[in-house]
Amino acid sequence: MASKEKDLRRAAERSLKETRRDFDKRIDEIRAELQEIAPEAVEKVERSLNDLKNDLKTELKTGFDDVNGMFEDEVESGREQVREHPLLAVGVAVMAGVIVGMLLGKNKD
């Protein structure tokens, strides 16, 4: 089983490397064509691509920080509920354990 996962991972990595190589090759071809047509256009396109790349990095980081903050808020809210109602929290945990135990402990006839 682990061997299949490793093989799939290696195949995916190879495919990703090949795709990246193809993209890099195509980008170089486009860059060369643009350089022949209009050198100023190449500079503008590269600046735009760099700006887009930086914006994307910023957006991803901001989005991750937002999700992380929301997760921490929810965890803290849960902790407050447990602190305010410890017996209820223990009761719910016990009931969940009993239900899971009953479901897993059923005899298969």
C-alpha positions in Angstrom: 0.0 0.0 0.0 2.7 2.4 1.0 4.6 1.4 -2.2 1.6 2.4 -4.4 1.4 5.8 -2.6 5.2 6.4 -3.2 4.9 5.4 -6.8 1.9 7.7 -7.3 3.7 10.5 -5.6 6.8 10.0 -7.8 4.7 9.9 -10.9 2.9 13.1 -9.9 6.2 14.8 -9.1 7.6 13.7 -12.5 4.5 15.0 -14.3 4.7 18.3 -12.4 8.4 18.7 -13.3 7.7 17.9 -17.0 4.8 20.4 -17.0 6.9 23.1 -15.5 9.7 22.4 -18.0 7.1 22.7 -20.8 5.8 26.0 -19.4 9.3 27.4 -18.9 10.2 26.4 -22.5 7.0 28.1 -23.9 7.6 31.2 -21.8 11.1 31.4 -23.2 9.7 31.1 -26.7 7.2 33.8 -26.1 9.8 36.0 -24.6 12.0 35.6 -27.6 9.2 36.4 -30.0 8.2 39.5 -28.1 11.8 40.6 -27.9 11.9 40.6 -31.7 8.6 42.5 -32.0 8.9 45.1 -29.3 11.5 45.1 -26.5 9.4 47.6 -24.5 6.5 45.2 -24.5 8.6 42.5 -22.9 9.6 44.8 -20.0 5.9 45.8 -19.5 4.7 42.1 -19.5 7.5 41.0 -17.1 6.7 43.9 -14.7 3.0 43.0 -14.9 3.8 39.3 -14.3 6.0 40.2 -11.3 3.3 42.5 -9.9 0.7 39.7 -10.3 3.0 37.2 -8.7 3.5 39.5 -5.7 -0.2 40.3 -5.4 -1.0 36.6 -5.4 1.6 35.8 -2.7 0.1 38.7 -0.6 -3.5 37.5 -1.1 -2.6 33.9 -0.2 -0.8 35.0 2.9 -3.6 37.3 3.9 -6.2 34.5 3.2 -4.2 32.0 5.3 -3.9 34.5 8.2 -7.6 35.2 8.1 -8.5 31.5 8.2 -6.0 30.8 10.9 -7.4 33.7 13.0 -11.0 32.4 12.5 -9.9 29.0 13.6 -8.2 30.3 16.7 -11.3 32.4 17.6 -13.5 29.3 17.3 -11.1 27.2 19.4 -11.0 29.9 22.1 -14.8 30.1 22.0 -15.0 26.4 22.6 -12.6 26.6 25.5 -14.7 29.4 27.1 -17.8 27.2 26.8 -16.0 24.3 28.5 -14.8 26.6 31.3 -18.3 28.0 31.8 -20.0 24.6 31.7 -17.5 21.9 32.7 -20.0 19.3 33.8 -22.0 19.6 30.6 -18.8 19.3 28.6 -17.8 16.1 30.4 -21.4 14.7 30.0 -21.4 15.3 26.3 -17.9 13.7 26.0 -19.1 10.7 28.0 -22.3 10.3 25.9 -20.3 10.6 22.7 -18.0 7.9 23.9 -20.9 5.6 24.9 -22.6 6.0 21.5 -19.3 5.4 19.6 -18.6 2.4 21.8 -22.1 1.0 21.2 -21.8 1.4 17.4 -18.3 -0.2 17.3 -19.2 -2.9 19.8 -22.3 -4.3 18.0 -22.0 -8.0 17.1 -22.3 -8.8 13.5 -24.6 -11.8 13.3 
